[in-house]
């Protein structure tokens, strides 16, 4: 299939309307068959539950062109499972996980001309999401829902591509204990908007959020999980019930163990110990891994190794190995890569 005439190497991380998107509606206790549509517009009543009480959740994953020309997605079954968890927590009907994966395949196939070519540094970002659709004025869950997936070609998540980021320790909280920090609810991201705009205005790339109960432990940033590398080469990731279970982070832990022979550890990470780490990075679907050069804790700067390439040696190995799996240059673990065509 002939690709769209786009300067793939210079696109940013933004929305570009593509040809088709997937839509399925839930009504009277059941999901309809779903379909692809050219219509990118959503029309709903002014009293729709999502507009009044933010009953919505979403996912994010990518389609890539591999080195041998295939179009693939990376672990969409885990996105299906995580969205099911989000739906249960948000009192929304679960969209069946097998249908979720099939809807991803349909959406990618329908927009194959928008999947960037191998080597461009770009990908086709997929946004599955669900929201309460019917009119609700009392505080309660909706009765009708819509599940959708749209696709958009994207470049690097952070402006300027792979470069060392500067983070700050935020005075705001991202999630409360026993709250919704562990699911991908839209309201979690609304909570972070004020803080991220303020961080950018102050010259920082992102916020580091601490646990809201004691404000002594590292949790994650507004849009990504955090990884650390010790001076003796161990991969450490913060563990908390209020951290979103990043698919990229989980994959990196396995990559570190099985491909690089590293020791890995998921545990609480105290703010007071981060100066002891050699390297730091942010990981997630959008960013894959972005190196962190510095964390600023109220004027105190904690710097990390970034090497000549702008990435620490270990973070670069992790990045190269994971992207090598995604791009078909390395043999993936069973079930990690979903071939679209």
C-alpha positions in Angstrom: 0.0 0.0 0.0 1.3 3.5 -0.9 2.0 5.6 2.2 0.7 9.1 2.7 2.9 11.9 1.5 4.1 13.1 4.9 7.5 14.3 6.2 7.6 11.4 8.6 10.9 12.3 10.2 9.7 15.7 11.3 6.2 15.1 12.6 5.5 15.9 16.3 3.4 14.2 18.9 0.0 15.6 17.9 -3.3 14.7 16.4 -3.7 14.1 12.7 -7.1 12.9 11.5 -6.7 9.6 9.7 -9.2 7.8 7.4 -11.2 5.5 9.7 -11.8 4.8 13.4 -13.6 2.0 15.3 -16.8 2.5 17.2 -19.0 0.2 19.4 -21.9 1.2 21.5 -23.2 -0.3 24.8 -26.9 -0.2 25.4 -29.5 -2.3 27.3 -26.7 -4.4 28.9 -24.8 -5.4 25.7 -22.2 -4.2 23.2 -23.2 -4.0 19.6 -21.1 -5.5 16.8 -19.0 -2.4 16.3 -17.8 -1.0 13.0 -15.3 1.3 11.3 -16.5 4.8 10.3 -15.2 7.8 8.5 -17.0 10.1 10.9 -14.6 11.6 13.4 -17.3 13.7 15.2 -19.0 12.6 18.4 -22.4 14.1 19.1 -23.9 13.7 22.6 -26.4 15.4 24.9 -25.2 18.3 27.0 -25.9 16.2 30.1 -23.9 13.2 29.0 -22.2 11.5 32.0 -18.7 12.0 30.7 -19.2 15.8 30.5 -20.7 16.0 34.0 -18.8 13.4 36.0 -15.7 12.4 33.9 -16.7 8.8 33.6 -14.0 7.9 31.0 -10.9 5.8 30.6 -8.4 5.3 27.8 -5.4 3.4 26.5 -2.4 4.1 24.3 -0.4 1.8 22.0 1.5 2.0 18.7 1.7 0.3 15.4 5.2 0.1 13.8 6.7 -0.9 10.5 9.4 -3.5 11.2 12.7 -3.9 9.4 11.2 -6.5 7.1 8.2 -4.3 6.1 5.5 -5.9 8.3 3.1 -3.8 10.4 2.9 -4.9 14.0 1.6 -3.8 17.4 3.4 -4.3 20.7 1.5 -6.4 23.3 -2.1 -5.1 22.6 -3.4 -7.9 24.8 -2.0 -6.1 27.9 -3.7 -2.9 26.8 -6.9 -4.8 26.6 -6.4 -6.2 30.1 -5.4 -2.9 31.6 -8.5 -1.2 30.1 -10.7 -3.9 31.5 -9.2 -3.1 35.0 -9.9 0.6 34.4 -13.5 -0.1 33.4 -14.2 -2.2 36.5 -12.8 0.5 38.8 -14.8 3.2 37.0 -18.1 1.2 37.0 -18.1 0.9 33.2 -18.9 -2.3 31.2 -15.7 -4.2 30.1 -15.2 -4.2 26.4 -14.3 -7.9 25.8 -10.5 -8.3 25.6 -10.5 -10.4 22.4 -12.7 -7.8 20.7 -10.4 -5.0 21.9 -7.4 -6.7 20.1 -9.6 -7.3 17.0 -10.7 -3.7 17.0 -7.0 -2.6 17.2 -6.2 -4.8 14.2 -9.2 -3.5 12.2 -8.2 0.1 12.9 -4.6 -0.4 12.0 -5.4 -2.2 8.8 -7.9 0.5 7.8 -5.2 3.2 8.3 -2.2 1.2 7.0 -1.2 4.1 4.7 -0.7 6.2 7.8 1.8 3.8 9.4 5.2 5.5 9.1 7.9 3.6 7.2 10.7 1.8 9.0 13.6 4.0 10.1 11.6 7.3 10.2 11.5 7.4 14.0 7.7 7.8 13.8 4.8 5.4 14.5 1.0 5.2 14.3 -0.4 5.9 17.8 -3.7 4.3 18.7 -6.0 5.7 21.3 -8.7 3.3 22.6 -11.1 5.0 24.9 -14.6 4.7 26.5 -17.0 7.1 28.0 -20.4 7.3 29.6 -22.8 8.5 26.9 -26.3 9.0 28.2 -27.7 11.9 30.2 -27.0 11.6 33.9 -27.7 14.5 36.3 -27.6 12.6 39.6 -24.1 11.3 40.7 -24.2 7.8 39.4 -22.7 5.7 36.6 -24.0 6.0 33.1 -26.2 3.3 31.5 -24.9 3.7 27.9 -21.3 3.8 26.8 -19.3 4.2 23.6 -15.9 2.5 22.9 -13.8 4.0 20.2 -10.3 3.7 18.7 -8.7 6.4 16.6 -5.2 6.4 15.0 -2.8 9.3 14.4 0.8 9.3 13.1 3.2 10.7 15.7 6.8 11.5 16.2 8.7 11.7 19.5 6.6 12.5 22.6 9.1 15.0 24.0 9.9 17.9 21.8 13.3 17.6 20.3 13.4 13.8 20.3 15.6 11.8 22.5 17.4 14.2 24.8 18.1 14.3 28.6 15.1 15.7 30.4 15.0 17.9 33.5 12.3 17.0 36.0 11.2 18.7 39.2 9.8 17.2 42.4 6.2 18.5 42.4 4.4 20.0 45.4 1.2 18.6 44.0 -0.2 15.1 44.4 -0.9 12.9 41.4 -3.1 10.2 43.1 -4.5 9.4 46.5 -4.0 6.1 48.4 -6.8 3.8 47.5 -7.8 6.1 44.7 -7.5 5.7 40.9 -3.8 6.2 40.4 -3.4 2.5 39.3 -5.8 2.8 36.3 -5.8 4.9 33.2 -8.8 7.2 34.0 -9.0 10.6 32.3 -9.5 12.3 35.6 -6.0 11.3 36.7 -4.6 13.3 33.8 -6.9 16.3 34.4 -5.4 16.4 37.9 -1.9 16.9 36.4 -2.6 19.6 33.9 -2.0 22.6 36.2 1.2 21.1 37.5 2.6 20.3 34.0 1.8 23.7 32.6 3.5 25.3 35.6 6.5 23.0 35.2 6.9 24.0 31.6 6.6 27.7 32.5 9.4 27.2 35.0 11.7 25.5 32.4 11.1 21.8 33.4 10.1 19.0 31.1 8.0 17.0 33.7 7.0 16.6 37.3 8.1 13.9 39.6 5.2 13.0 41.9 5.7 11.6 45.4 3.4 9.4 47.4 0.7 11.6 48.7 0.5 9.8 52.1 4.0 10.5 53.3 5.6 12.5 50.4 8.8 10.6 51.0 8.8 8.1 48.1 9.1 8.5 44.3 6.0 7.4 42.4 5.9 8.5 38.7 5.6 11.5 36.5 2.4 12.9 34.9 2.7 10.8 31.8 5.3 8.0 32.4 6.8 5.6 34.9 10.3 6.1 36.2 13.2 3.7 36.1 16.6 3.9 37.9 19.9 2.2 37.4 22.2 1.6 40.3 25.9 2.2 40.1 26.4 -1.6 40.0 24.0 -2.0 37.1 20.8 -3.1 38.7 17.4 -1.9 37.3 15.1 -0.5 40.0 11.5 0.7 39.5 9.3 2.3 42.2 6.5 0.0 43.5 3.2 1.5 44.8 -0.5 0.7 44.6 -1.1 4.1 43.1 1.3 3.8 40.1 -0.1 3.0 36.7 1.2 -0.4 35.6 3.1 0.7 32.5 3.3 -2.0 29.8 6.6 -0.5 28.7 8.0 -0.7 32.2 6.9 -4.3 32.7 8.5 -5.2 29.3 11.7 -3.4 30.2 12.0 -5.5 33.4 11.8 -8.7 31.4 14.2 -7.3 28.7 16.7 -6.4 31.4 16.6 -9.9 32.9 16.3 -12.1 29.9 18.2 -10.1 27.2 20.8 -8.2 29.2 21.3 -10.4 32.2 20.6 -7.6 34.7 19.3 -7.9 38.2 15.9 -6.1 38.5 14.1 -4.9 41.6 10.6 -3.4 42.1 10.4 -1.7 45.5 9.7 1.5 47.2 12.2 4.2 46.2 12.8 6.9 48.7 13.3 10.5 47.5 16.4 10.7 49.8 18.2 7.9 47.9 17.8 9.0 44.3 21.2 10.7 44.4 22.7 7.3 44.8 21.5 6.1 41.4 23.7 6.3 38.3 21.0 6.6 35.6 17.4 7.5 35.3 14.8 7.4 32.6 11.1 7.8 31.9 9.3 4.9 30.2 5.9 4.6 28.5 4.1 3.9 25.2 4.5 7.4 23.9 8.1 8.0 25.0 9.4 4.4 25.0 12.4 5.5 27.2 13.5 9.1 27.6 16.7 9.7 29.5 16.6 11.9 32.5 19.6 14.2 33.0 18.5 16.0 36.2 15.9 16.0 38.9 15.5 19.2 40.9 14.2 18.9 44.4 13.3 22.5 45.5 16.6 23.9 44.3 18.7 20.8 45.0 19.9 19.3 41.7 20.4 15.5 41.4 22.3 14.7 38.1 22.5 11.4 36.3 24.9 9.9 33.8 23.9 10.6 30.2 27.0 9.7 28.3 28.0 11.1 24.9 24.8 10.0 23.2 22.6 11.8 25.7 21.6 8.5 27.3 23.3 6.6 30.1 24.9 3.4 28.8 22.4 1.1 30.5 19.4 3.1 29.6 20.6 3.1 26.0 21.0 -0.7 26.0 17.5 -1.0 27.4 16.1 1.4 24.8 18.0 -0.3 21.9 16.9 -3.8 23.0 13.2 -2.9 23.5 13.0 -1.0 20.2 14.9 -3.8 18.5 12.2 -6.2 19.6 9.4 -3.8 18.5 11.1 -3.1 15.1 11.7 -6.8 14.3 15.5 -6.7 14.6 15.5 -9.0 17.7 13.5 -12.1 18.3 10.6 -11.2 20.7 9.3 -13.3 23.6 6.2 -15.3 22.7 3.1 -13.2 22.3 4.8 -9.8 22.5 4.3 -8.8 18.8 1.0 -8.8 17.1 1.5 -8.9 13.3 -1.2 -6.9 11.5 -0.1 -7.6 7.9 
